[in-house]
């Protein structure tokens, strides 16, 4: 029977072997127990580097993709971060280790309520989780230093780009929902937007409006 310490070592080794080198990101990944964010049939697979199904037809991303997206976001300790697509809450929990304040939104109230209960149980106090249409962002809290989307958009949403401060970074999957998408890093400068293509990924699509249970 593999011990918890050995399992964590293997988990971190797998992240490094997939190109994650940022020490702050690796420390955050070590501190946040992915097992807390997975319930039911797939609990025993929490430490595998694979995406897993969660409620409302969504998924929890594979840890190496979470780490690589977080690394690309280059979160600083004083940053205010907006996450679009709370899902299980795992990505927001990682970000909470790195930034001053996290706002995370999801169109599915069931997911937001479940994530809130985990954040409370884990004593994570710098995350605000809201039921909202992520495609519109959170204009009342803008501007944001960093914006992360965990759902794919055909193009970077204009409302979100307008809520990113100059000097800020957005990371998101771009592409059609039924094909392989590209993970893109956008840096907002005084003169415009700089685009950097990072790698191929596959995410659920970014949808407008609220889930059926909230509409």
N, C-alpha and C positions, 0 to 999 in steps of 0.2 A: 504494500500500500504506500503510495507516494505521499510524503508529508507536505503540509501547507508551505513550508519554507522552500522545499524543492520545487514545488509547483510554481511558486512565485519566481524563483530563479530561472526556471525554464521559460516562463512567460516573458520576463525581461530579456532573456537571451534571444527569444524569437523576434522581439521588437528590434533589437540591435542588428540582428542578421538581415532584417528587411530595410535597413538603412536609417533607422531612427538614432540620432546621435546627440540631440540636445539634452543636456543633463537635467534641466528644469522639467522638461516634458517627461523624461524617464522617471524622475522622482515622483511626479504627479501620477503617472500610470502605476507606480508601485504602491502609492498611498491609497488609491481608490480601488476598492474591491469590486470587480466587475460582477462577481457572484451575487451581490446585493441587488443588481438591476435586472436579473433574469429570474423568472418564476416558472414553475411547472416542469414540463417534460424535458426542457433543455438545460435545467440548472446544472447538471453534472458536466456540461460542455462549456461552462462559462470561461474557462481558461484556454480554450482552443482559439487559434487565430482564424476565426471564421465568423461571418455574419449569422445571426440567429433570429428566428421569428419572435415577435412580441405581439401584444394585442393590437386590434384595429387594423390588421393587415400590414403592419409596419415591421421594421427590422431593427435590431441593434447591430451597428456596424462592427466589422472585425477590428480588433484592437490595433493592428498595425496601421490601418487606414485612419482610425481616430488619432493615433499618435502622429502620423505624417501630416494630417490636416492641421493638427494643433501646432506642430512645428512650423508649418508654412505660415500660420497666422501670426507667429512671432509676438505672442502676448507679453505685455510688460506689467509689472506689479501695480501700477496706478491706472491701468486701462479699465474702461467700461465696455463690456462686450455684449453684443446681441447675437443670440443663437436662434436660427429659424429651424424648427423641427426638434422639439424636446425629446420625442420618442421615449426611450426608457429612462432618460435623465443621466445616463452614463457620461456622455460627452460634456454636458454642463458641469457635472461633478469634477471632471478633469480640468476644465477651464477655471473652476472656482479655486483651484489650488494655485493658479497663476496670475489671476487678475483681481482687481479691487471689487468689481461688481459685475454680475452676470444677469442679463435678462434673457429668458428663454421662452419661446412661444410655440404652441402647437394648436392645430385645428381640432384635435381630439381631446375633449375634456377628460375622458377616462385616463388617458396617458398622463396628462398634466397633474391630475389628482394623485395618481400613483407615484409619480416622480416627487411631488411635494412631500408625500408621506415618507419617502426614503430620505430626502434631504433633511427633514426634521429628525428622523431617527438617527441619522449620521451626524447631526449637529452641524450641518452646513448652512451658515446664516447669510451668505453673500449672494444667494441665487433668488431671483424673483421669477417664478414660473406662472405664465399667464395663458389662458385660452384665447387665442386670437388668430386672425388670418395672417399668416406669416408673410404672404406676398406683399402685404402693405407695411410690414415692419412695425415699429413703435414710434411714430413721430413725436409723441409727447415726451419721450426720453432722449431723443436725438440731440446732438450728434453722438455717434459711437466711435470709439477708437478702433474697434475690430468688429467685423460681422462675419459669422460663419453660417453657411447653409448646409444642412444635412439632407437636402432633397434637391433633385436636379431641375434646373430651369433651362428652357431653350435659349434664353439670353439672360444676362444679369439683370434682375428687376430694377427698373428705374427708381421706384420709391426707396429701395434699399440703398442704392448708390447715393441718392440725395441725402440719406441719413448717416452716411459715412463722412467723418471729418477729413479735411485736407491733411495728408500724411498718414491717413488710416489705411487699413488692409482688409480686404474681403476675400474669403476663400469659399469656393462653391463648385459643385459639379455642373457642367454645362453640356447640354445635348438632349436629343430626343429620349423620351422615357423608355422606349423599347429597344434601344441600341446601347452600345458601350458609350459612356460619356467621358468627358475630359475634366479632370480636376484643374481649376484655374485659380490663380492668385492675382488679385487686382490691387494695385497700389494707387491711391488717389493723390495726385500731385497738384501743385498750383496751376499747372498748364494742361492737365487732363488726366487720363487713366492709363496706367501701364499694365499690360496683360502678360502673365507668365503661365504657360501650359506646364503642368507638373507630371501627370500620368493618367492612364485610363482607369476609370472606376465605373461602378454601377450602383445607382441609388434609386429609391422610389421617387416619383415625380413630385414637384412642388405644385400643389393644387390651391386654387383660390377658394375663399369662403371657409365656413366651419364644417366640422364633421356632422353627420346626420343627427347625432345625439345632442348637438348644441344649436342646430339651426331652427 
